């Protein structure tokens, strides 16, 4: 059985994480609710981080030119 957060897309996980942060910042939760929401938020943050790491690896694979890897070429500013 997998956790429901692990099946979320990056966008879904990020939106839910943002909502959890808002609710925690409002401060109208019981201690138990706040702890449970914090734990879920940490799992969602890990999910987002994993998704970003995966995307970075995919970009690195796509930027291989010959035997040389051109990491970051999509993110560098153009020289004038």
N, C-alpha and C positions, 0 to 999 in steps of 0.2 A: 504494500500500500504506500503510495507516494503522497507527500504533503501537497495540499492544494496550491500553495505558493510556488512550488517548483514547476507547475504547468502554466503559469502565467507568462504572457509575453512581457518583454521589457517595459513597454508602455503601460500595460495593466499593472505591473508590479510597482512602477514608479508612481502612478496615480494613486494607488492604494497606500503607498508609503507616505506620499504627501498628505493624504487624508489622515493617516495615523498621527503624523507630526502635528497637524492642526488640532486634532482632538486632544493630544497630550498637552499642547500649549494652552488650550482653553482652561485646563485644570479642573474641570467639573466631573472627573472620574473618581471612583473609589480607588483605593490603593491596589486592590486586586485587579480591577479593570485596567489600571494604568500599567501594571506589571505585565499583564497578558498582552496588552497592545504594544508595549515596548518590545517584548519578545518577538511578536509577529513582525514588528517593524525591522528588527535586526535580521530576521530571515528574509524579509523583502529586500533589504539593503544588500544582503549577500547575493540574492538572486539577480539584482540589477548589476552588481559588480561582476558576477560570473558572465552575464550576457555581454557586458562591455568587453571583458577579456576575450570572449569568443569572437566578437566582432573585430577586435584588434588583430587577432591571429588570422582571421579571414582576409583582412586588408593586407597584412604582411604577405600572405601567400599570393595575393593578386598583384603585388608590386614586385614580384621577382622578375628581373630582366636578365636573361641568360643565366649565368651562375652568380650574378650579383643581386643582392636584395636591396631594393630601393625603399627602405622603410621610411615612412613619413612623407613621401613625395606629395601625397594628397593634402597634407596639412601645412606644408611650408608656404610662407608668403612668397609671392612672385617678386623677383628682383627687377628693379627698374633700370 
